Amino acid sequence: MKKKEMINYLRENMPVFTGTPEEQEIKKSLYIYTELGKAKSFDERYYFGNSDTQRKIYDLAQKQRSQPDELAKKRKIICVSLTHLYINILNEFGIKARASEPEEGGHINPFIMPKNKKFFVADLQLDLENIQTRSRLQHFEYQRNNQEEITKMLIEMGYIKDEKDYKNEVISKLRKKVNEADSHQGLKTILENDELYLGNEQMDIVEINKFYRGVIKKTLPNYYNKKIFAFNCYKKVGEERDYTLCMFSHENDSVRPYIFSKKARKFASVDLETMRKLQEEGLVLGVRQKENGVNLLKKYINNEVVRKDKEK
């Protein structure tokens, strides 16, 4: 989709908003924010890449920041591209915005400047996982301390039906449900809950990684990186890497692994023998060095191989 097609889509589908001219301006900004957040994802080559890879991708994004058609066509982009695309689209709707100065590490975000209001941050890249899971927004900072106002706007534009429709409510219920569970039962209860996966069809691996890790941190905080571990893994497909997310619980000298299935759009329980076969077929456990849990799971997989060999 080119920029013109994207603009036309937004114009045709944008609700007729109520309120003062300023309120309508904010609502248009928020609507574009959520729609763009559904259409884009963070580039995993940058997220998992080494410093040289990241520099090349960042430099290309800098060169293309004034080429909105190029930015609009891409599904996977980084903060530079997303910021300038969002600003460009806002300007098409008569809304003033500018990019921040780069932070240490190069991250930038948009500032929206309403006609009768002080400018505010709208860091779309940091909200991608929230938008794609219909969770509460955290980085559209208009009325920063008044989530109720943002919720009313999101209901008006159809992002949610009511406050209970946020994915945060599902996570809150899950936390209560696993309050007294051990790590095995707790992880099983969470990853087998169908409500958790509703509406995740648009998520790519970076958002998958951030969201489901975050779920475990919120629901089983005392077990995360102690008895429950999460790390990324990949398989080479030509010159590219196909990434996914692995989780496992460790309790009573046993482990129970799960792998996110992109086809099923949820985590699947796998035994150690299956993990061994997946490794033989090219699955690499751990993308970065020294990821928590990788060596522990490998130890159990190797022990399973030894046990199987003794049984032969």
Secondary structure, 3 states (H helix, E strand, C coil): CCHHHHHHHHHHHCCCCCCCHHHHHHHHHHHHHHHHHHHCEECHHHHHCCHHHHHHHHHHHHHCCCCHHHHHHCCEECHHHHHHHHHHHHHHCCCCEEECCCCCCCCCCEEECCCCCCCEEECHHHHHHHHHCCCCCCCECCCCCCHHHHHHHHHHCCCCCCHHHCHHHHHHHHHHHCCCCCHHHHHHHHHCCHHHHCCCCCCCHHHHHHHHHHHHHHHCCCCECCCEEEEEEEEEECCEEEEEEEEEEEECCEEEEEEEECCCCEEEECCHHHHHHHHHCCCEECCCCCCCCHHHHHHHHHHHHHHHHHHC
